[in-house]
């Protein structure tokens, strides 16, 4: 019996449901779970070394986020996100994040902004180390903490949900082509621009960054296609044998 690549056995220190949900999100982002395929809770539970109950609970959490959908008597299907979905998520994020970055530039003090630098540098370090999960976790932390300086918790929650739904595709291929590092370095550039106090320049930088992220999605998806196929080809997950897929 194989094991999910990059996944670790679940321990008792954290709530099992939350741990499993985190591991599943990481597997989704890394492309280890194929969009459109159905996976059983017992099969995934065997990889994590837990019972099927916390896996089902975690999958229900992911279903509420739109990442999976229940399939009666079979398990859960990984949802597929269309180009139109990605365009709409990006548009909503831009409508929220661009003006908020301008506001933060005008209102946040230097100490608050400099506190974001470790996360920005961690994004770059993860890209250089080809640590995809570390990259995504640092990227999420940087963006949400930056938006958090606006003082609007509901806004941060909204963008957090959009980020979950618009997870990166083809991340492994983009990493192999060294396309993640330029995107990673944009976070340091954005922070430096914000620190100048030029709100208009910060908004332009944020808009450009979101546009680049959308381009990466498109390139990653295109690289994952065979000629004549519409379905993205995600690397076959290690540890999810055919018997585990419904």
C-alpha positions in Angstrom: 0.0 0.0 0.0 1.5 3.3 -1.1 1.4 6.6 0.7 0.4 10.1 -0.4 3.5 12.0 -1.5 4.6 14.8 0.8 2.0 13.7 3.4 2.8 12.7 6.9 1.0 10.5 9.4 -1.6 12.2 11.5 -0.7 12.6 15.2 -2.9 13.3 18.2 -1.6 16.7 19.0 -4.0 18.5 16.8 -7.7 17.8 16.1 -7.7 15.0 13.5 -10.3 16.6 11.3 -8.3 19.8 11.0 -5.0 18.0 10.3 -6.6 15.8 7.6 -8.3 18.8 6.0 -4.9 20.6 5.9 -3.2 17.6 4.4 -5.9 17.2 1.8 -5.7 20.9 0.8 -2.0 20.5 0.3 -2.5 17.4 -1.8 -5.0 19.2 -4.0 -2.7 22.2 -4.5 0.2 19.9 -5.3 -1.8 18.0 -7.9 -1.7 14.7 -6.1 -5.5 14.4 -6.3 -6.8 14.5 -9.8 -9.7 16.9 -10.6 -12.8 15.0 -11.6 -11.7 11.8 -9.9 -13.5 10.2 -6.9 -11.6 9.1 -3.8 -12.9 7.0 -0.9 -12.6 8.1 2.7 -11.3 4.6 3.8 -8.6 4.7 1.1 -7.4 8.1 2.1 -7.7 7.2 5.8 -5.2 4.3 5.3 -2.6 6.8 4.0 -3.0 9.1 7.0 -3.1 6.2 9.5 -6.4 7.2 11.0 -10.0 6.0 10.9 -12.3 7.0 8.0 -14.4 9.2 10.3 -12.1 12.3 10.5 -11.4 11.9 6.7 -15.1 12.1 6.0 -15.5 15.1 8.3 -12.5 16.8 6.7 -13.9 16.1 3.2 -17.2 17.7 4.3 -15.3 20.8 5.3 -13.7 20.9 1.9 -17.1 20.4 0.2 -18.3 23.5 1.9 -15.3 25.3 0.4 -16.2 24.0 -3.0 -13.0 21.9 -3.3 -14.8 18.5 -3.4 -18.3 17.2 -3.8 -19.9 14.1 -2.2 -20.7 11.1 -4.4 -23.2 8.9 -2.8 -21.9 5.5 -1.8 -18.5 6.2 -3.4 -16.7 9.0 -1.7 -15.8 12.5 -2.8 -15.1 13.9 -6.3 -12.4 16.6 -6.7 -14.1 19.6 -8.2 -12.8 20.9 -11.5 -12.3 24.7 -11.8 -12.9 26.2 -15.3 -11.1 29.1 -16.9 -14.2 31.2 -16.4 -14.2 30.4 -12.7 -10.5 31.4 -12.4 -11.2 34.6 -14.3 -14.1 35.5 -11.9 -12.1 34.7 -8.8 -9.3 36.9 -10.0 -11.6 39.7 -10.8 -13.2 39.6 -7.3 -9.8 39.5 -5.7 -8.6 42.5 -7.7 -11.7 44.4 -6.8 -11.0 43.8 -3.1 -7.2 43.6 -2.8 -6.0 46.4 -5.0 -7.9 49.2 -3.2 -7.2 47.7 0.2 -3.5 47.7 -0.5 -3.8 51.3 -1.4 -5.6 52.0 1.9 -3.0 50.0 3.9 -0.2 52.0 2.2 -1.7 55.2 3.5 -2.6 54.0 7.0 -0.3 51.3 8.2 2.9 52.2 10.1 6.3 51.1 9.1 6.7 48.5 12.0 3.4 46.8 10.9 4.6 46.6 7.3 8.1 45.4 8.1 6.6 42.6 10.2 5.4 41.1 6.9 9.0 40.9 5.5 9.8 37.5 7.0 6.8 36.0 5.2 7.7 37.7 1.9 11.3 36.3 2.2 9.9 32.9 3.2 8.0 32.8 -0.1 11.1 33.4 -2.1 13.1 30.9 0.0 10.4 28.2 -0.6 10.4 28.9 -4.3 14.2 28.5 -4.5 14.0 25.3 -2.4 11.2 23.9 -4.6 9.1 23.6 -1.5 5.6 24.0 -3.1 3.6 23.6 0.1 5.8 26.0 2.0 5.5 28.4 -0.9 1.7 28.4 -0.8 1.4 28.6 3.0 3.8 31.5 3.1 2.1 33.2 0.2 -1.3 32.8 1.9 0.0 34.2 5.2 1.6 37.2 3.5 -1.4 38.2 1.6 -3.9 37.7 4.4 -1.8 39.4 7.0 -1.3 42.4 4.6 -5.1 42.6 4.1 -5.5 42.2 7.9 -3.8 45.6 8.4 -7.0 47.1 7.0 -8.8 46.0 10.2 -11.6 44.3 8.3 -11.7 40.7 9.4 -14.7 39.8 7.2 -12.7 41.0 4.2 -9.8 38.8 5.1 -12.1 35.8 5.5 -13.6 36.5 2.0 -10.2 36.6 0.3 -9.1 33.5 2.2 -12.1 31.6 0.8 -11.4 32.9 -2.7 -7.8 31.7 -2.5 -9.0 28.2 -1.5 -11.3 28.0 -4.4 -8.8 29.3 -6.9 -6.0 27.0 -5.9 -3.0 27.0 -8.2 -2.9 24.4 -11.0 0.2 22.9 -12.6 2.3 24.1 -9.7 4.8 21.3 -10.1 5.4 22.0 -13.8 5.7 25.8 -13.2 8.3 25.0 -10.5 10.2 22.8 -12.9 10.3 25.6 -15.4 11.6 28.1 -12.7 8.5 30.3 -13.1 7.6 30.4 -9.5 10.6 32.4 -8.4 9.8 35.6 -10.3 6.2 35.5 -8.8 7.7 34.9 -5.4 10.0 37.9 -5.7 7.1 40.2 -6.5 6.0 39.9 -2.9 9.2 41.6 -1.7 8.8 44.2 -4.5 5.2 44.9 -3.4 6.2 45.3 0.3 9.0 47.7 -0.7 6.6 49.8 -2.8 4.1 49.9 0.0 6.8 51.1 2.4 7.5 54.2 0.1 4.0 55.4 1.0 3.0 55.7 -2.7 -0.6 54.3 -2.6 -1.1 54.5 -6.4 2.1 52.7 -7.1 1.3 50.0 -4.5 -2.1 49.5 -6.2 -0.5 49.2 -9.6 2.0 46.7 -8.2 -0.8 44.6 -6.6 -2.9 44.6 -9.8 0.2 43.5 -11.8 0.9 40.7 -9.3 -2.6 39.3 -9.5 -2.4 39.4 -13.3 0.8 37.4 -13.2 -0.8 34.9 -10.9 -3.7 34.4 -13.3 -1.2 33.9 -16.1 0.6 31.3 -14.1 -2.6 29.4 -13.7 -3.2 29.4 -17.4 0.3 28.3 -18.3 0.3 25.6 -15.7 -3.0 24.2 -17.0 -1.8 24.4 -20.6 1.4 22.6 -19.8 -0.7 19.8 -18.2 -2.7 19.0 -21.3 -2.1 16.5 -24.0 -2.7 17.5 -27.6 -6.4 17.0 -28.4 -7.4 16.7 -24.8 -9.4 19.2 -22.7 -8.7 17.5 -19.4 -5.6 18.7 -17.4 -3.1 16.0 -16.8 -2.2 16.0 -13.1 0.7 13.7 -12.0 -0.6 10.4 -10.8 -0.7 10.6 -7.0 1.6 8.2 -5.2 -0.2 6.3 -2.6 -3.6 6.4 -4.2 -3.9 3.1 -5.9 -6.6 2.4 -8.5 -8.6 0.6 -5.8 -8.8 3.7 -3.8 -10.5 5.6 -6.6 -14.1 4.9 -7.1 
